[in-house]
Amino acid sequence: MSDAVKKPVEAAIERVKKASTAEPFDRAELEKATKELEETAQKIGEAMYGQQAGPGASAGPETGAAGAEGKTNDEEFVDADYTVKE
C-alpha cells in the first residue's frame, strides 16, 4: 500500500487515540475523529480494489446482459410450496 493512502489513515488513527484519552473528555471531538477515520479508511479499500482489479478494469459492479436489460435475480426466483416426507 502506498504512503499516499497509508499516512492519512495512520494520522486519523492517532487523532482518534488522542480524542479518546483527552482530559477533559470531549465526545463531539471523538465522534468527529472517528468519522474522519472511517472516511479515510475507505481509501484503503479503494486502493486494494484497484490493485485487485488490475489495469482496464471497471471500478463499479459489472453489468452483464441481464443488467443491461434491467432484469434482476428476483425475476428468476420461483416460489414453491413443499412438504417434508419422513
N, CA and C atoms as an extended XYZ file, in Angstrom:
258
Properties=species:S:1:pos:R:3:atomname:S:1:resname:S:1:resid:I:1 pbc="F F F"
N         0.852       -1.165        0.000 N   MET     1
C         0.000        0.000        0.000 CA  MET     1
C         0.905        1.236        0.000 C   MET     1
N         0.533        2.224       -0.771 N   SER     2
C         1.365        3.414       -0.900 CA  SER     2
C         1.245        4.313        0.325 C   SER     2
N         2.274        5.123        0.533 N   ASP     3
C         2.255        6.067        1.645 CA  ASP     3
C         1.160        7.111        1.473 C   ASP     3
N         0.788        7.399        0.239 N   ALA     4
C        -0.273        8.371       -0.012 CA  ALA     4
C        -1.601        7.909        0.583 C   ALA     4
N        -1.789        6.611        0.694 N   VAL     5
C        -3.003        6.057        1.289 CA  VAL     5
C        -2.783        5.799        2.776 C   VAL     5
N        -1.622        5.269        3.114 N   LYS     6
C        -1.341        4.821        4.480 CA  LYS     6
C        -1.184        5.973        5.470 C   LYS     6
N        -0.471        7.008        5.111 N   LYS     7
C        -0.183        8.105        6.049 CA  LYS     7
C        -1.439        8.810        6.561 C   LYS     7
N        -2.401        9.172        5.703 N   PRO     8
C        -3.609        9.824        6.223 CA  PRO     8
C        -4.402        8.929        7.185 C   PRO     8
N        -4.405        7.627        6.924 N   VAL     9
C        -5.125        6.703        7.801 CA  VAL     9
C        -4.426        6.624        9.155 C   VAL     9
N        -3.107        6.529        9.139 N   GLU    10
C        -2.357        6.492       10.397 CA  GLU    10
C        -2.569        7.773       11.194 C   GLU    10
N        -2.603        8.920       10.517 N   ALA    11
C        -2.839       10.196       11.202 CA  ALA    11
C        -4.236       10.230       11.810 C   ALA    11
N        -5.217        9.713       11.094 N   ALA    12
C        -6.586        9.681       11.602 CA  ALA    12
C        -6.691        8.758       12.812 C   ALA    12
N        -5.959        7.650       12.800 N   ILE    13
C        -5.945        6.736       13.950 CA  ILE    13
C        -5.383        7.455       15.175 C   ILE    13
N        -4.317        8.200       14.990 N   GLU    14
C        -3.716        8.943       16.107 CA  GLU    14
C        -4.690        9.980       16.662 C   GLU    14
N        -5.452       10.644       15.787 N   ARG    15
C        -6.430       11.634       16.262 CA  ARG    15
C        -7.522       10.962       17.094 C   ARG    15
N        -7.932        9.758       16.699 N   VAL    16
C        -8.946        9.029       17.477 CA  VAL    16
C        -8.370        8.647       18.831 C   VAL    16
N        -7.128        8.172       18.856 N   LYS    17
C        -6.486        7.804       20.127 CA  LYS    17
C        -6.400        9.001       21.064 C   LYS    17
N        -5.973       10.140       20.523 N   LYS    18
C        -5.859       11.348       21.347 CA  LYS    18
C        -7.217       11.796       21.857 C   LYS    18
N        -8.221       11.757       20.982 N   ALA    19
C        -9.552       12.193       21.380 CA  ALA    19
C       -10.150       11.264       22.428 C   ALA    19
N        -9.822        9.983       22.370 N   SER    20
C       -10.399        9.031       23.319 CA  SER    20
C        -9.759        9.113       24.700 C   SER    20
N        -8.549        9.666       24.774 N   THR    21
C        -7.867        9.758       26.066 CA  THR    21
C        -7.727       11.202       26.556 C   THR    21
N        -8.338       12.134       25.841 N   ALA    22
C        -8.205       13.550       26.198 CA  ALA    22
C        -8.868       13.846       27.541 C   ALA    22
N        -8.234       14.739       28.293 N   GLU    23
C        -8.807       15.232       29.550 CA  GLU    23
C        -9.023       16.717       29.403 C   GLU    23
N       -10.185       17.238       29.559 N   PRO    24
C       -11.455       16.533       29.774 CA  PRO    24
C       -11.932       15.869       28.478 C   PRO    24
N       -12.686       14.815       28.660 N   PHE    25
C       -13.196       14.046       27.528 CA  PHE    25
C       -14.183       14.883       26.734 C   PHE    25
N       -14.018       14.913       25.420 N   ASP    26
C       -14.906       15.662       24.526 CA  ASP    26
C       -15.529       14.684       23.536 C   ASP    26
N       -16.761       14.322       23.813 N   ARG    27
C       -17.445       13.323       22.991 CA  ARG    27
C       -17.565       13.773       21.534 C   ARG    27
N       -17.875       15.047       21.322 N   ALA    28
C       -18.033       15.560       19.960 CA  ALA    28
C       -16.718       15.437       19.182 C   ALA    28
N       -15.601       15.703       19.840 N   GLU    29
C       -14.297       15.601       19.189 CA  GLU    29
C       -13.989       14.146       18.824 C   GLU    29
N       -14.326       13.212       19.716 N   LEU    30
C       -14.112       11.795       19.437 CA  LEU    30
C       -14.974       11.341       18.252 C   LEU    30
N       -16.223       11.763       18.224 N   GLU    31
C       -17.105       11.388       17.116 CA  GLU    31
C       -16.592       11.967       15.801 C   GLU    31
N       -16.101       13.190       15.843 N   LYS    32
C       -15.552       13.827       14.644 CA  LYS    32
C       -14.321       13.063       14.155 C   LYS    32
N       -13.425       12.711       15.071 N   ALA    33
C       -12.210       11.978       14.714 CA  ALA    33
C       -12.548       10.587       14.188 C   ALA    33
N       -13.532        9.940       14.786 N   THR    34
C       -13.940        8.609       14.349 CA  THR    34
C       -14.539        8.656       12.948 C   THR    34
N       -15.368        9.638       12.701 N   LYS    35
C       -15.968        9.779       11.366 CA  LYS    35
C       -14.879       10.042       10.327 C   LYS    35
N       -13.922       10.861       10.666 N   GLU    36
C       -12.814       11.136        9.757 CA  GLU    36
C       -12.014        9.864        9.471 C   GLU    36
N       -11.795        9.057       10.502 N   LEU    37
C       -11.079        7.790       10.324 CA  LEU    37
C       -11.854        6.861        9.396 C   LEU    37
N       -13.154        6.774        9.587 N   GLU    38
C       -13.972        5.915        8.730 CA  GLU    38
C       -13.867        6.340        7.269 C   GLU    38
N       -13.958        7.643        7.037 N   GLU    39
C       -13.885        8.154        5.664 CA  GLU    39
C       -12.500        7.917        5.062 C   GLU    39
N       -11.477        8.122        5.865 N   THR    40
C       -10.115        7.943        5.388 CA  THR    40
C        -9.824        6.471        5.134 C   THR    40
N       -10.334        5.598        5.990 N   ALA    41
C       -10.096        4.159        5.845 CA  ALA    41
C       -10.747        3.608        4.581 C   ALA    41
N       -11.779        4.252        4.092 N   GLN    42
C       -12.406        3.832        2.844 CA  GLN    42
C       -11.399        3.838        1.702 C   GLN    42
N       -10.435        4.726        1.785 N   LYS    43
C        -9.428        4.830        0.739 CA  LYS    43
C        -8.558        3.574        0.669 C   LYS    43
N        -8.400        2.879        1.807 N   ILE    44
C        -7.657        1.624        1.801 CA  ILE    44
C        -8.394        0.611        0.931 C   ILE    44
N        -9.684        0.502        1.142 N   GLY    45
C       -10.487       -0.422        0.341 CA  GLY    45
C       -10.452       -0.069       -1.129 C   GLY    45
N       -10.544        1.221       -1.425 N   GLU    46
C       -10.488        1.652       -2.817 CA  GLU    46
C        -9.145        1.284       -3.437 C   GLU    46
N        -8.064        1.490       -2.685 N   ALA    47
C        -6.729        1.170       -3.203 CA  ALA    47
C        -6.581       -0.329       -3.407 C   ALA    47
N        -7.072       -1.128       -2.466 N   MET    48
C        -6.973       -2.577       -2.591 CA  MET    48
C        -7.817       -3.077       -3.758 C   MET    48
N        -8.992       -2.520       -3.912 N   TYR    49
C        -9.857       -2.917       -5.017 CA  TYR    49
C        -9.192       -2.571       -6.340 C   TYR    49
N        -8.574       -1.416       -6.398 N   GLY    50
C        -7.887       -1.002       -7.612 CA  GLY    50
C        -6.734       -1.923       -7.956 C   GLY    50
N        -6.016       -2.418       -6.940 N   GLN    51
C        -4.907       -3.335       -7.175 CA  GLN    51
C        -5.412       -4.686       -7.652 C   GLN    51
N        -6.495       -5.172       -7.090 N   GLN    52
C        -7.044       -6.470       -7.469 CA  GLN    52
C        -7.616       -6.440       -8.875 C   GLN    52
N        -8.273       -5.344       -9.201 N   ALA    53
C        -8.952       -5.251      -10.483 CA  ALA    53
C        -7.965       -5.204      -11.637 C   ALA    53
N        -6.823       -4.605      -11.413 N   GLY    54
C        -5.813       -4.523      -12.468 CA  GLY    54
C        -6.144       -3.431      -13.462 C   GLY    54
N        -5.262       -3.190      -14.388 N   PRO    55
C        -5.491       -2.130      -15.357 CA  PRO    55
C        -6.640       -2.456      -16.300 C   PRO    55
N        -7.406       -1.444      -16.610 N   GLY    56
C        -8.514       -1.608      -17.553 CA  GLY    56
C        -9.788       -2.152      -16.941 C   GLY    56
N        -9.785       -2.468      -15.657 N   ALA    57
C       -10.988       -2.992      -15.014 CA  ALA    57
C       -11.885       -1.843      -14.602 C   ALA    57
N       -13.165       -2.100      -14.614 N   SER    58
C       -14.097       -1.060      -14.202 CA  SER    58
C       -14.116       -0.972      -12.688 C   SER    58
N       -14.430        0.219      -12.168 N   ALA    59
C       -14.420        0.436      -10.727 CA  ALA    59
C       -15.743        0.078      -10.078 C   ALA    59
N       -16.780       -0.138      -10.853 N   GLY    60
C       -18.084       -0.430      -10.288 CA  GLY    60
C       -18.501       -1.853      -10.553 C   GLY    60
N       -19.690       -2.194      -10.080 N   PRO    61
C       -20.176       -3.538      -10.342 CA  PRO    61
C       -20.391       -3.730      -11.837 C   PRO    61
N       -20.127       -4.940      -12.293 N   GLU    62
C       -20.260       -5.217      -13.710 CA  GLU    62
C       -21.705       -5.529      -14.036 C   GLU    62
N       -22.096       -5.106      -15.212 N   THR    63
C       -23.441       -5.414      -15.657 CA  THR    63
C       -23.342       -6.261      -16.905 C   THR    63
N       -23.911       -7.425      -16.836 N   GLY    64
C       -23.935       -8.306      -17.991 CA  GLY    64
C       -25.153       -7.998      -18.827 C   GLY    64
N       -25.573       -8.952      -19.638 N   ALA    65
C       -26.738       -8.758      -20.493 CA  ALA    65
C       -27.988       -8.527      -19.654 C   ALA    65
N       -28.112       -9.247      -18.540 N   ALA    66
C       -29.287       -9.071      -17.689 CA  ALA    66
C       -29.307       -7.683      -17.088 C   ALA    66
N       -28.126       -7.176      -16.672 N   GLY    67
C       -28.063       -5.835      -16.102 CA  GLY    67
C       -28.404       -4.782      -17.131 C   GLY    67
N       -27.988       -4.972      -18.353 N   ALA    68
C       -28.269       -4.007      -19.408 CA  ALA    68
C       -29.758       -3.976      -19.723 C   ALA    68
N       -30.437       -5.110      -19.582 N   GLU    69
C       -31.862       -5.174      -19.866 CA  GLU    69
C       -32.705       -4.749      -18.670 C   GLU    69
N       -32.061       -4.539      -17.515 N   GLY    70
C       -32.782       -4.112      -16.332 CA  GLY    70
C       -33.391       -5.245      -15.534 C   GLY    70
N       -33.042       -6.495      -15.847 N   LYS    71
C       -33.571       -7.630      -15.097 CA  LYS    71
C       -32.708       -7.868      -13.875 C   LYS    71
N       -33.325       -8.336      -12.827 N   THR    72
C       -32.589       -8.683      -11.619 CA  THR    72
C       -32.787      -10.154      -11.325 C   THR    72
N       -32.040      -10.655      -10.366 N   ASN    73
C       -32.180      -12.058       -9.964 CA  ASN    73
C       -33.555      -12.338       -9.382 C   ASN    73
N       -34.231      -11.311       -8.852 N   ASP    74
C       -35.552      -11.504       -8.265 CA  ASP    74
C       -36.546      -12.003       -9.302 C   ASP    74
N       -36.370      -11.625      -10.563 N   GLU    75
C       -37.289      -12.033      -11.607 CA  GLU    75
C       -37.142      -13.519      -11.934 C   GLU    75
N       -36.010      -14.112      -11.563 N   GLU    76
C       -35.770      -15.508      -11.839 CA  GLU    76
C       -36.161      -16.404      -10.673 C   GLU    76
N       -36.571      -15.836       -9.582 N   PHE    77
C       -36.915      -16.573       -8.378 CA  PHE    77
C       -38.242      -17.297       -8.558 C   PHE    77
N       -38.297      -18.545       -8.134 N   VAL    78
C       -39.526      -19.328       -8.219 CA  VAL    78
C       -39.954      -19.667       -6.805 C   VAL    78
N       -41.162      -19.254       -6.451 N   ASP    79
C       -41.705      -19.553       -5.127 CA  ASP    79
C       -42.448      -20.884       -5.219 C   ASP    79
N       -42.159      -21.798       -4.299 N   ALA    80
C       -42.779      -23.108       -4.365 CA  ALA    80
C       -43.162      -23.572       -2.970 C   ALA    80
N       -44.228      -24.344       -2.900 N   ASP    81
C       -44.624      -24.984       -1.647 CA  ASP    81
C       -44.079      -26.390       -1.651 C   ASP    81
N       -43.749      -26.889       -0.491 N   TYR    82
C       -43.240      -28.258       -0.418 CA  TYR    82
C       -43.622      -28.852        0.935 C   TYR    82
N       -43.605      -30.178        0.991 N   THR    83
C       -43.844      -30.882        2.238 CA  THR    83
C       -42.673      -31.794        2.487 C   THR    83
N       -42.369      -31.988        3.749 N   VAL    84
C       -41.255      -32.843        4.119 CA  VAL    84
C       -41.782      -34.239        4.328 C   VAL    84
N       -41.219      -35.204        3.618 N   LYS    85
C       -41.636      -36.593        3.772 CA  LYS    85
C       -40.678      -37.282        4.717 C   LYS    85
N       -41.239      -38.025        5.640 N   GLU    86
C       -40.397      -38.720        6.614 CA  GLU    86
C       -40.372      -40.200        6.375 C   GLU    86
